[in-house]
């Protein structure tokens, strides 16, 4: 996946994670995008390690994997910043 694809997927996944876990978080849209991108990496790494699947582009499985990673990172971010 190209760099632009990671950013676009990060924006989508970050927005979905924010929708699933609403709340007052500092940082706004930039932090949301960064959490989405990082979540895609974390979710892909964890899924590959567990043998569940890999992060292979814009498909439902990859979006779900990235979304789970973004939600995990958002939860950690909220714990650390409070």
C-alpha positions in Angstrom: 0.0 0.0 0.0 1.3 3.4 -0.8 1.8 6.2 1.6 -1.3 8.2 0.4 -3.4 5.0 0.9 -2.2 4.7 4.5 -3.2 8.3 5.1 -6.7 7.9 3.5 -7.3 4.7 5.4 -6.0 6.3 8.6 -8.5 9.1 8.2 -11.4 6.7 7.6 -10.4 4.4 10.4 -9.7 7.3 12.8 -13.1 8.8 12.1 -14.8 5.4 12.7 -12.9 4.9 15.9 -13.9 8.3 17.1 -17.5 7.6 16.2 -17.5 4.3 18.1 -15.7 5.9 21.1 -17.0 9.5 21.3 -15.6 11.9 23.8 -13.6 15.0 24.4 -10.1 14.2 23.2 -7.4 16.9 22.8 -5.8 17.1 19.4 -8.7 17.2 17.1 -8.7 15.8 13.5 -4.9 15.6 13.3 -4.6 13.3 16.3 -7.6 11.3 14.9 -5.8 10.8 11.6 -2.5 9.8 13.3 -4.3 7.4 15.6 -6.0 5.9 12.6 -2.7 5.4 10.7 -1.0 4.0 13.8 -4.0 1.8 14.5 -3.7 0.4 11.0 -0.1 -0.5 11.7 -0.8 -1.9 15.1 -3.9 -3.8 14.0 -2.0 -5.3 11.0 1.0 -6.3 13.2 -1.2 -7.9 15.8 -3.3 -9.8 13.3 -0.2 -11.0 11.4 1.4 -12.1 14.7 -1.8 -14.0 15.7 -2.2 -15.5 12.3 -5.6 -14.0 11.8 -4.8 -12.2 8.6 -2.8 -9.4 7.1 -3.3 -5.8 6.2 -3.6 -5.9 2.4 -5.3 -2.8 1.2 -8.8 -1.4 1.0 -11.0 -4.4 1.9 -13.4 -5.1 4.7 -11.0 -7.3 6.6 -8.2 -4.8 6.5 -10.5 -2.0 7.6 -11.8 -4.1 10.6 -8.2 -5.0 11.6 -7.1 -1.3 11.3 -10.3 -0.2 13.2 -9.6 -2.6 16.1 -6.0 -1.2 16.3 -7.2 2.4 16.2 -9.8 1.7 19.0 -7.0 0.1 21.1 -4.7 3.1 20.6 -7.5 5.6 21.3 -8.3 3.9 24.6 -4.6 3.9 25.5 -4.3 7.6 24.4 -7.3 8.5 26.7 -5.7 6.7 29.7 -2.4 8.4 29.2 -3.7 11.9 28.7 -6.0 11.9 31.7 
